[in-house]
Amino acid sequence: MMQPDEVYTTKEVQGFLKVSESTIKRFLKNGIIKAYKIGGRYRILGSEILKLISPEVESGVYKIYKKVKDKTREAIEKW
């Protein structure tokens, strides 16, 4: 069970959310998940993940994710 005051690695968060490494990177880059860089590696508070999976946040995250996905698709189509 995820604890709000624990610190997790990107690999651990990837396992919790069952998403790919590239999805975690996109979440970090777009500010969907707030993280701290320590020793060159990201550390994520459990409270950030719990916020991410809450119903209120889910719809907002989906909108951002869809926007990124659509931009990627457009860029690929231009090639």
Secondary structure, 3 states (H helix, E strand, C coil): CCCCCCEEEHHHHHHHHCCCHHHHHHHHHCCCCCCEEECCEEEEEHHHHHHHCCHHHHHHHHHHHHHHHHHHHHHHHHC
